[in-house]
Amino acid sequence: FTTQSTIAINYYICIYIYLNHKINMNKTLLSLLALLFIAGVCVVSCPKYDDHSQTINREVDRVIKEKISENAKSDSDKVISWFASALCSKISEYLIEDNLIVDNYILFSVGKISLGGEEKIISIGALNYIYTDFIGAVCNC
């Protein structure tokens, strides 16, 4: 190899290393920006106390109506079950309002209910949605 070819090879190697480093930095920067964007969306769309309360009340009302209507056979049973479900829905609304605790962890939130001195998780909220699959376990339905 001549001196000029060695210099040219070294030059191309330096350019290759520089460009490869730039591409890796761009990938790292792009990954970091994507992660920050996702975290920002989670922070902005984290459900609050009222969202948890409304969703839990709707779900409890649905479960109450479902359980009471299962036992209603005749028309008079249906009328009684309608009054019973309305009464139970109001009572559950007050119980939830008094015993619901929502812990906000910035990216997501957790709804807990305090029953008999013991806290049980009944909802998890993230991305403006509240998951309430835990309600059946709490009320033994």
Secondary structure, DSSP 8 states (H G I E B T S, - for coil): --HHHHHHHHHHHHHHHHHHHHHHHHHHHHHHHHHHHHHHHHHHT---HHHHHHHHHHHHHHHHHHHHHHT--SHHHHHHHHHHHHHHHHHHHHHHHHHEEEEE-SS-EEEEEEETTEEEEEEEEETTEEE-TTHHHHTT-
